Amino acid sequence: MTSQWLEWAQKLQAIRQRRDAVRIAQNGLAYSKNQFDIERYNSLQNITAEIVSNYSELEHKQILDLFIGEVGYATPKVDIRGAVFRDNKILLVKERADGLWTLPGGWADVGESPSEAVVKEIWEESGYQTRALKLAAVYDRDKQGHTPFPFYCYKFFFLCELIGGSPSVSIETEEVGFFFEDNIPPLSIGRVTKAQIELMFEHYRHPALSTDFD
């Protein structure tokens, strides 16, 4: 173990996951009134940003600003994804960020219901107009085999009906297409997994399936 890793380990002590450190620091800053505690939570936030920066291409300040922007009690973020089918093919969009494919979707915004959010995300990322039919799945992101993420997240998957529009890219997407289940392109695993795509096909083939969760 290098001296730098030893220093980090000593500072973090019993905190074993970076995301736990983010949550503890955020909650501590939200409720603590003691100036010494506030300084310790700020220090924990700073150390965590340093560790994340060491494992990514982002600057320490970018990560720290992201953490600082999260205020109040730490609760799960909500990621919304829509499964749209046409002629037994599923709609996918290619992300500009990593050049990989995913179900259209993104973070739910304040003031939108889940179904409103998924319809908006599909429209913005693919150019297609849809209607949400059913909630197919609700997942804890960490239990689904996604790539690591600093914040805790729930993922909502909706089965949606195609009602109009035409393919159109956006500032986040560079390609739009429909794919058969046995011809799925390389996926952006941080956003969607092969197992989740397969489950969406099952819901498409069997509309009476119950919502999957956890």
C-alpha positions as CSV (number, residue, x, y, z in Angstrom):
1,M,0.0,0.0,0.0
2,T,1.4,3.4,-1.0
3,S,1.7,6.2,1.5
4,Q,-1.1,8.0,-0.3
5,W,-3.4,5.1,0.0
6,L,-2.5,4.7,3.7
7,E,-3.3,8.3,4.3
8,W,-6.7,8.0,2.6
9,A,-7.4,4.8,4.6
10,Q,-6.5,6.5,7.9
11,K,-8.7,9.5,7.1
12,L,-11.7,7.5,6.1
13,Q,-11.2,4.9,8.9
14,A,-14.3,2.7,9.0
15,I,-16.0,4.1,5.9
16,R,-15.6,1.4,3.3
17,Q,-17.3,2.8,0.3
18,R,-16.9,6.1,-1.4
19,R,-20.6,6.6,-1.9
20,D,-21.1,6.0,1.9
21,A,-18.7,8.8,2.5
22,V,-20.6,11.1,0.2
23,R,-23.9,10.2,1.9
24,I,-22.5,10.7,5.4
25,A,-20.9,14.0,4.6
26,Q,-24.0,15.3,2.9
27,N,-26.3,14.3,5.8
28,G,-23.8,15.6,8.4
29,L,-23.6,19.0,6.6
30,A,-27.4,19.1,6.4
31,Y,-28.0,18.6,10.2
32,S,-24.9,19.4,12.1
33,K,-24.7,22.7,14.0
34,N,-21.3,22.2,15.6
35,Q,-18.6,24.0,13.7
36,F,-16.0,21.3,14.4
37,D,-18.3,18.6,13.0
38,I,-19.0,20.8,10.0
39,E,-15.3,21.1,9.3
40,R,-14.9,17.3,9.6
41,Y,-17.8,16.6,7.1
42,N,-16.3,19.2,4.7
43,S,-13.0,17.4,5.0
44,L,-14.6,14.0,4.4
45,Q,-16.3,15.4,1.3
46,N,-13.0,16.7,0.0
47,I,-11.2,13.4,0.6
48,T,-13.9,11.5,-1.2
49,A,-13.7,13.9,-4.2
50,E,-10.0,13.3,-4.2
51,I,-10.4,9.5,-4.4
52,V,-13.1,9.7,-7.1
53,S,-10.9,12.1,-9.1
54,N,-8.0,9.7,-8.8
55,Y,-10.1,7.0,-10.5
56,S,-11.6,9.2,-13.2
57,E,-10.7,11.7,-15.8
58,L,-12.4,14.5,-13.9
59,E,-10.7,17.2,-12.0
60,H,-10.9,17.2,-8.2
61,K,-12.8,20.6,-8.2
62,Q,-15.4,19.2,-10.7
63,I,-16.1,16.3,-8.4
64,L,-16.2,18.4,-5.3
65,D,-18.5,20.9,-6.9
66,L,-20.8,18.0,-7.7
67,F,-20.8,16.8,-4.1
68,I,-21.3,20.4,-2.7
69,G,-24.3,20.8,-5.0
70,E,-26.1,18.0,-3.2
71,V,-27.7,19.5,-0.1
72,G,-30.2,18.3,2.5
73,Y,-30.7,14.7,3.5
74,A,-29.3,12.2,1.0
75,T,-32.0,10.3,-0.8
76,P,-31.8,8.1,-4.0
77,K,-31.8,9.8,-7.3
78,V,-34.3,8.5,-9.9
79,D,-33.2,7.4,-13.4
80,I,-36.1,6.9,-15.9
81,R,-35.8,4.6,-18.9
82,G,-38.4,3.9,-21.7
83,A,-38.7,0.7,-23.7
84,V,-40.4,1.4,-27.1
85,F,-41.0,-1.3,-29.6
86,R,-41.7,-1.4,-33.3
87,D,-42.0,-4.6,-35.4
88,N,-40.5,-6.7,-32.6
89,K,-37.5,-4.3,-32.3
90,I,-36.6,-2.1,-29.4
91,L,-35.6,1.5,-29.6
92,L,-32.1,2.4,-28.5
93,V,-30.1,5.6,-28.7
94,K,-26.3,6.0,-29.0
95,E,-24.8,8.2,-26.3
96,R,-22.3,10.9,-27.4
97,A,-20.6,10.6,-24.0
98,D,-19.3,7.1,-24.5
99,G,-20.4,6.0,-28.0
100,L,-22.5,3.2,-26.6
101,W,-26.2,2.4,-26.8
102,T,-29.0,2.6,-24.2
103,L,-32.7,2.9,-23.7
104,P,-33.6,6.5,-24.0
105,G,-34.0,8.2,-20.6
106,G,-32.3,10.2,-17.9
107,W,-32.8,11.8,-14.5
108,A,-36.4,12.6,-13.5
109,D,-36.9,16.4,-13.0
110,V,-38.8,18.0,-10.2
111,G,-42.4,18.8,-11.2
112,E,-42.7,15.8,-13.5
113,S,-44.5,12.6,-12.8
114,P,-42.5,9.4,-13.7
115,S,-44.6,8.8,-16.9
116,E,-44.3,12.4,-17.9
117,A,-40.5,12.2,-17.4
118,V,-40.1,9.1,-19.5
119,V,-42.2,10.4,-22.4
120,K,-40.2,13.7,-22.4
121,E,-36.8,11.9,-22.3
122,I,-37.8,9.6,-25.2
123,W,-38.9,12.6,-27.3
124,E,-35.7,14.6,-26.5
125,E,-33.3,11.8,-27.1
126,S,-34.9,10.0,-30.1
127,G,-37.4,12.2,-31.7
128,Y,-40.3,9.7,-31.1
129,Q,-43.6,10.5,-29.5
130,T,-44.8,7.9,-27.0
131,R,-47.3,7.1,-24.3
132,A,-46.3,5.2,-21.1
133,L,-48.2,1.9,-20.8
134,K,-46.9,0.3,-17.7
135,L,-44.1,0.4,-15.1
136,A,-42.1,-2.7,-16.0
137,A,-39.4,-2.6,-13.3
138,V,-38.0,-0.6,-10.4
139,Y,-34.4,-1.4,-9.4
140,D,-31.7,-0.5,-7.0
141,R,-29.0,0.4,-9.4
142,D,-26.3,-1.1,-7.3
143,K,-27.9,-4.6,-7.5
144,Q,-28.0,-4.6,-11.3
145,G,-24.4,-4.9,-12.4
146,H,-24.0,-1.3,-13.6
147,T,-20.6,0.5,-13.6
148,P,-19.9,2.3,-10.3
149,F,-21.6,5.7,-9.6
150,P,-21.0,8.1,-6.7
151,F,-24.7,8.5,-5.8
152,Y,-27.3,6.0,-4.8
153,C,-29.9,5.6,-7.5
154,Y,-33.3,3.9,-8.3
155,K,-34.0,3.0,-11.9
156,F,-37.6,3.1,-13.3
157,F,-38.3,1.2,-16.6
158,F,-41.5,1.9,-18.5
159,L,-43.0,0.0,-21.4
160,C,-44.1,2.7,-23.8
161,E,-46.3,2.8,-27.0
162,L,-45.0,4.5,-30.1
163,I,-47.5,7.1,-31.3
164,G,-45.6,9.3,-33.7
165,G,-42.5,11.3,-34.5
166,S,-39.3,10.4,-36.5
167,P,-35.7,9.6,-35.6
168,S,-33.8,12.7,-34.4
169,V,-30.6,13.0,-32.4
170,S,-29.9,15.4,-29.6
171,I,-27.1,17.1,-27.7
172,E,-26.8,13.8,-25.7
173,T,-27.4,11.3,-28.5
174,E,-25.7,10.8,-31.9
175,E,-27.7,7.9,-33.4
176,V,-31.2,6.3,-33.1
177,G,-32.3,2.8,-34.1
178,F,-34.5,-0.2,-33.5
179,F,-32.9,-3.5,-32.8
180,F,-33.9,-7.2,-32.6
181,E,-33.3,-8.9,-29.3
182,D,-30.5,-11.1,-30.9
183,N,-28.8,-8.1,-32.5
184,I,-28.4,-5.6,-29.6
185,P,-25.4,-3.3,-30.1
186,P,-22.7,-2.6,-27.4
187,L,-24.5,-1.2,-24.4
188,S,-23.6,1.7,-22.1
189,I,-23.6,-0.4,-18.9
190,G,-23.8,2.6,-16.7
191,R,-27.2,3.2,-18.1
192,V,-28.7,-0.2,-19.1
193,T,-27.7,-3.8,-19.0
194,K,-28.3,-6.7,-21.3
195,A,-30.5,-8.4,-18.7
196,Q,-32.7,-5.3,-18.5
197,I,-33.1,-5.2,-22.2
198,E,-34.1,-8.9,-22.2
199,L,-36.7,-8.2,-19.5
200,M,-38.2,-5.4,-21.6
201,F,-38.7,-7.8,-24.4
202,E,-40.4,-10.2,-22.0
203,H,-42.8,-7.4,-21.0
204,Y,-43.4,-6.6,-24.6
205,R,-44.3,-10.2,-25.4
206,H,-46.3,-10.7,-22.3
207,P,-48.0,-7.4,-21.3
208,A,-49.7,-9.0,-18.2
209,L,-46.3,-9.6,-16.5
210,S,-46.1,-8.0,-13.1
211,T,-43.7,-5.2,-12.3
212,D,-40.2,-6.5,-11.4
213,F,-38.5,-4.8,-8.5
214,D,-35.4,-4.6,-6.3
